[in-house]
Amino acid sequence: MKSLIFLPVSVLFLAIAGCGKESDELPVDGRDFDGVQYSVPAPYTGKVIDGYLKNARVWLDMDGDSQYTRGPMEFELASGRKITLPSGEPTAMSGEGGQFSLDTLELVVGPTVGPNIDPRKFPLYALAIPGKTLEQTFRGDVQVPRAFLLSAAPGVRNITPLTTLARYRRLAALGPLLNSTDTSLSSLAGINLLKDYVLAEDDRAHAYARAMARFMASQFPDAYNNALAEPGSDGTERFLSRPGAFLLGISLVQNAGDVIAAVDSEAQGNYANIGVDLIDLPEVPVELSDPVLLTSQRVYAQPKQSGELPANRSSLLISAELKFDYSEDGRLQSISVDGCLAPSMQEIARLLSVKGYMAKLSTQWLPSASLSPQSSIAYSNPGIDERLVFDWAAGTATFETGTTCHLLESIQPGSTELGGNPEVTYSWSYSDGELAELVAQIPQQNSTLTRTLIPKLSSAPDGFPGYQLKEDGVEQESLIYSGGLQSCTIEEDAENAAQVVTGFHGYAFWGYEPQPTGFTGLSLEFDTRGELINRPLRYGFLAPEMAGLDNVDAEEGFEWALYYPDRNAETPLGGTPNLIREAYLKSYGSNRSCGRKFEDVPSGVYARVDYTYKNLSEYLVERLR
């Protein structure tokens, strides 16, 4: 079977560390600092700057987790030998002029052990503590109202918002700003991001840095900020995960251009007296749990030989590729399709039930496929052919197509190009926090066709609601569950199988009379072995828009069969064990026993859908590139 396409976050951080090459070449014996030989190492000094920040917590991040680590701390030398640092990572509070001094005495390991540990090998972090850290201004000391986290690359001793930007650009392997194609950062041209801009009296760099600090503070987690504001806090508390800190840095890189543009607009060339606190900066929430998200689907629904469906699964060619686009908080923004999407109101409704946050669906985006031959024709031509875009603030979504894949659904393209009036406009409403209805408006030649989906939650399994679908007020189809989960005894020869039907939710499907004679015994089957495993396996349905195609033979209805990684496989960090690996669309079959080993991958199918997932952090880095 095919392996799940997934890159764990640990691999991502190893990769970006390699790309960024975040280390400096060490002296031969580790004792040569700045060309001077020391018998006792000098303190490692530098400055914390927004304006100059006093009483900020500074530390040398030797274990790479972006948080301060107390002692005793085990550290592995380049030789592989492990030593203990009794006091943990070198740390200090910044003083006047933002200056700090880190005691590096414990980094002396002795000539019999190996070269001394060079602090220039590690990044620096500085944490501004709300109500305790003071920004030193010409008007006097001002308390920092909200926490923010700064960083500097190894060997850089000024820790500022600009060094934070430079470091995370480097970690994302974006290259120097001078070589950047990002025009939104053109205002940074000629600015040394590593310098002390206060000492240099560089008002423009100072204004940019202060605005970036405000932006970073706006994204800082409330719970962490509140903990730091407590009277006994000294900034050594651990709260952020390594991916969480990384996401904050990447979000700064993502939004730096907008922050800079806001400063430029306000300054109008006069940066000396700009009121940074009054500038309208972007508000961008970030999901710091680094969830696993579905980022693409590849649909195989074009037979290699006859053109007729169903066909042998090995003979199917790719006919569409879907790309899922997210904001920094993991909310789905759009789906762009090379080929044809099969826009499912039922699946849009599932997404709406979690307000667009895909990771809140234990099983993300159930499969769908366009069986129209036009999909593979569109896929063979370059460019995006269809797009589903969500406007969460307005409570609407739009579907655009330049193809003729959806004529049997009364969706006609207004043009072969995207960008005009949408072919479908969706809107929705909630009642008591639950989705009440989803409405699709489909322009016709002289009228508008209205389809309305109403969720039916009674007896429905969590995340898989029943529904009623109306067209211009007349019911077209419905799926209503008949009871709760019916569990069953696992058959003896199925106990150790990769997938087993351990229970089911029965349902009635109404519509499209007369229904096929074999379209009976309908149920949504599950594998529920294990505390967190709740995997839907199979469900049947009718779809005239697919069955009515000339290239499709579908007398018995359809069913989706879903396949997952081995249940004993490690669940990806930030994900669930219920993420589909691949799905097959096949002819419906009734009278299946509960407790059986689930069927092997079918041979004769209408379509196959492959899933690819990534952590949010990895997805955002790739989007930046």
Order of alpha helices (4+ residues) and beta strands (2+ residues): beta-alpha-beta-beta-beta-beta-beta-beta-beta-beta-beta-beta-beta-beta-beta-beta-alpha-alpha-alpha-alpha-beta-beta-beta-beta-alpha-alpha-beta-beta-beta-beta-beta-beta-beta-beta-beta-beta-beta-alpha-beta-beta-beta-beta-alpha
